[in-house]
């Protein structure tokens, strides 16, 4: 399924509403006739044009809407959105970036974490092609990979980088990951001292791009020299960088000459983790030695299991009303409660079961669509 297939579950954004704030007009309003339809829409748009209009959504309507979930790139580690990857200079960040890029573009699991294959673009802006050739051949021998693209030059963010990236995406609609190494290379250099506002602004612009296009942006950045009790406070710059990002990775060593390192992970869509890594000097590959924190797993949900049982390779699609689905599953549950429960768990259905879920209304009432992703796999 390509990027455009996700649009079926995304609520329509309103004119005048805040960017990224969904307003599901089709879910909220049912009309008996065209005259009432026109009347209600006129009232809605009249209210939205009020100078003090504030778009809100009730808790009931929130549960009544199915939102497109963030796609995992590397399960438990990296999801759609914008992330910082931070470490001291020459600590091995670029080797790990190349390793992640190779695994995602090849679909090879990383440290026992499932990888979802897709095209990767790596902006190695502090390197040249000769150095990249030597590095990658040392890491992966002569393995070829047509889904892994590299560039050593790009425009800056305010100079058209977004247009360059959008053009790349238009040619590679299966792109899952874009790595920018480093963040500093795409920032404007105008002598202005960076502050919280400017730090927050640059990551917000990149996050808007990643969210709009359904990809993951991984921004390589440096730590500052001063130590801190919290490793995430060592990120160079202000807290605006981390505040605007979806998450961050911090790679640390006790001594620069050590082969062992610790990778701390924090994010909105994954659990906080501390991973212990070791560097293979011969092949320049990072390996996992242990995970310090055990990840919490959601308990099994019998309703989701039952839904998954009716969407199989033999019947990869199911369409019907909530009442029909309740009857099909043999549940003692009100249809609207089942719909809300599936709305809330749309991400789990997609990420754990590989089932795309859509819920909407038409003139005949509410309908549900369940579609198995890649049924021939």
N, C-alpha and C positions, 0 to 999 in steps of 0.2 A: 504494500500500500504506500502511495507516495504522500507527500506533504499535504496536497490538496484534499485528500480523503478525510482529513480530520475536521473539515469545516462543517460537517453535518451536525456535530454536537455542540458547536460553539454558538452561544446566544448572539443575536444581532446587537451590535454596538449602536448606541443612540447618537444622534447629532447633538452636540453640546455636552454630552456626558464626558467624564474624565476618561482619558486614554486608558484602555485596558479594562474599563468597567463595563461588564456585560449588561445588556438590557434585553431580556428575552420577550419581545413583544408578542411573538407567536405563542409563547407559553402562557402569557398572562391574560389574554383577551380572547373570548370566543363570541362571535357575532351571529345573530339570528338572520340578519339580512344585510344587504349592502348599505342601506340607509343608516342603520345603526353603526355599521363599520366605519363609514365616513365620518359620522358624528363623533364617535369616540376617538378616532385618530386626530381629528381636528382639535379636540380638547387636549389630547396628550401633547401635541406639538405646540399648542398655545401655551401650555404650562411650561414646557421645556424651554421656550423662548423668553420666559420671565427672567429678568436680570439677576434674581436671587435664587434661581432654580438650583436645587441640590438633588442629584440623582441618588435615590435610596432604593433598597430592596428589603422586603420583610423577611423574617426568618422562614415563614411558610413558603414564600416564593423562592427563597434560597434553596430549600430542600426540593422544590418542585422543578429544579433546573439541572440538567446534566452538563457538566463542564468538561472540556477536553483535558485529560490528565497530562502531566509532564511525562514525556517518553524517557525511559532509562537508556543511557548510552552504555554504561557499565553498571550493572545492578549493584546496589548498596554503596556505590561510589560516586557516580556521575550521571546527572540527568539533564534534561533540557533546561536552558537558562544560561546565566553568566557567572563564572567562577574565577576566583583568584588562585593562582598556584605560586607560592612564595617560598623563597629560600635565599641563602647568602650566595654571592657570586661564586661561580666555579665549584658549586657543591654537587652538581650532577643533575640539575633540573632539565637541561636540554636532552640528556640521554633518556630521562624518564618521559619527557614529552614525545620523543620519537617512538619510544616503546608503546606508549598509550595509543599514539596515532596508528602504528602498525597493527596493533591488536584490534582496534575498532575497524580499520579498513579491511582487515582479513577475517574478522568474525571469530578470532581466537580468544578464548576466555583468559582473563587476567587475574592471577592469584586466586583461582577458584571462583571468581566472580563472573557471572554470565555476561558476555559482550553481545550487543546488538549491532550487527554489521551495517556499515554504511560508508559512504565516501567521506574522506577527511581532507581538509585543507590546513596545511601547516605553514604559517608565515614565520619563517626563521630569519627575522630581520637583523640579527647580529651575526649571521653566518654568510658564507658564499657557497656556491654549488659544489665546488671542489671539496670543501670541508664536509658538506653534507653527504657527498658520495662516499668519502672515506669512512665517515661515522656509521652510515647505514649498512655498508658492506661488512664492517666489523661486527655490527650487531646482528645482522640477519643473513650474512653470507651473500649469495647471489640470488636470493629469493626475489622474484618480481612481484609487483603489486600495482595494478592499474587503478585502484581506488584511493591511492595515497598520493596527494598532490602537494608540491612544495613551491614556495616563492620566497625570494630573499629581499624583495623590495615591494612597497605598497605606498599608497597615498596615506596621509594622516587622516584622523577621524573627521576633522572639520574641512578636509580638502578632497573629499570624495571617496573615502575608504568604504563607506556603506554602499555606494553605488558599485564599486568593484566587487564587493562581496555578493551583492544581489545579482550581478551579472554571472558570477561563478555559480550561484545557486540555480539560476535559470538554465544553466547548461548541465547541472548535476543535481537533479531534484531528489536524490537519495542521500544528500549530505546530512550527516548527523553531528559532526564535530568540526569546529574551526579553532585552531590554536594560534594565538598571537604572542610571539616571543620576540620582544617584550612589550609590555604596556607602554613603557616610556617612549618607545620608538614611534608610536602613533599619536602621541600627544603633541599639541602645538608648543613650539619653543619660542616664546615671545618676551622672555625676561620677567614675566609676572610670576610672583611666588605662589605656589599652589597652596590652597587652603581647603577647608572642609567642603565648601560649596563647589569648588572646581573639581575636587576628587569625586564627590557624589555625582556631579553632573556627567562626567565622562563615563562612569560605570553605568549610570542610568541610561545614557544614550545607547550603550552597547547592549544593555539588558533589553531595552525596547526592541532593538534589532533581533536579538535571539528569540524573544517571545513572539514577535510578529512572524518570524520565519520558522519557528518550531525546531531550532537547532541548539546545540550547546556551544558556548564560547568559553574557552579556557585561556585566561590572561596570565602570562608569566610576569612575575614582578619580584622585586628584591626586598629583603629585610633591612631594617636599619641596624646600625652598629650597637645601639644601646640594648642591653638585655631587659627582659621583662618577665614577671612571674607567669603571665599568660602569654603563650607563644604567639597568639593572634595579635597581641599588642606590639609585636616586633615588625609588623607590616610597615614598610616605608611609606611615609605620607600620613594622612589623617585617618580617623575612623570613618570618614566618608566613603572610602573605597570599600571596606567590608560592609558598611551599612547599606549600600546600594546593591551589593552582589547577592546572589542566591546562596553562596557558600564560599569556602576557602580551604585550601590545602597548604600546610606549612611543613616544609622538609628541613630537618635539623640534624646536625652532627655535633658530638661533643668536641671533637677535634677535626680540622679540615682534612687531615690525612687518614681519618678513620674510614673503613669500608662500610661500617654499620651506620644506619640513620633511622630516625623516627619520623613518620609521616602522620601529622595530626589532621583530622578532617572534621569540618563543621558545616552544616548546611540546613536549608529549609526543607529539602525533600529527602534527606538522608540522615541517619543517626550519627551522632558524634562518635568518632573512632580514633584510636591510636594504633598505628600499624608499625611493626618493626621490620626494616628492610636491610638487605645486604647487597653490596655492589660487586658484581663479577667483573674484575678488571680486564680479563681476556676478551670477553664478549660485550662488555659495557652494558650489561643488563641488570636491572634491579629485581631481586627476588624477595618474596615475603617469608620471613622466618616465624613470625607469630603475630596474632591480633590480640592486643592487650584487652580490648573490650569485646564482650560477646553481644552480638546484635539481637535485639528483641524482635520476635516474629509474631505477627498477628495470628491469633488462633484460627483454626479452620472455621469456615462459615458454611453450614449445610445448604443454605439457600443459594449461595454462589456455586457450590458444587452441583446442585440440582440444575441450575441454569446452564452450567458448562456441559452437563450430560446430554442436553437436547441440541447442542450446537456442535456437531462433529464433522469429520471429513465427509461422511456420507450425506449429511445435511448441513452444509456450512452456513446457512442463513435461516433465521426465523423471524417472521413478521406477524404481528397481531396486537390485540388490545391488552391492557393490563388484566382484565377479567379473564381473557383467554389464556394468558400466561399463568395466572393463579390456578386455573383449572388444569392446565397441562402439567403443572408441578405438583398438583394435589395438596395445595397449601390451605390451611385455615387462617387466612389473612385477607384483610381488605385490599382491593387492587391498588388504591392510592397509597397505602402504606408500602406495598411491594415496590411501587414505582419510586417512591422517595428513597427507599433503602438501596435500590439499584442506582439511582442518581448519585448518592453519596459514595457508592463503591464502584463507580465507573472506572476509576484508575486501577483499582485492584482487579477488576474484570479484564482490563486490557493487559496489564503488566504481568499478572500471575496466570491467567487463563488464555491469553491471546484472543480475547473476544472484544470486538468493538461494539459499544452500546449506544443506541440513540433513542431518545424519548422526546416526543413533540406532540403538538395538537394540529388537527385540521378541522374542517367543518363537521366531520363525522365523530369527532372526539379525540381522545388521546390514543396514540399508537406507540408501540415499542418495536425496535429493530435490533436484532442480534446478528453479528457477522463475524465468522471465524477468520482470523488473519492467516493468510498463506495456508489454505486448507490442504494443499498438495504436499506440504512439507512433512 
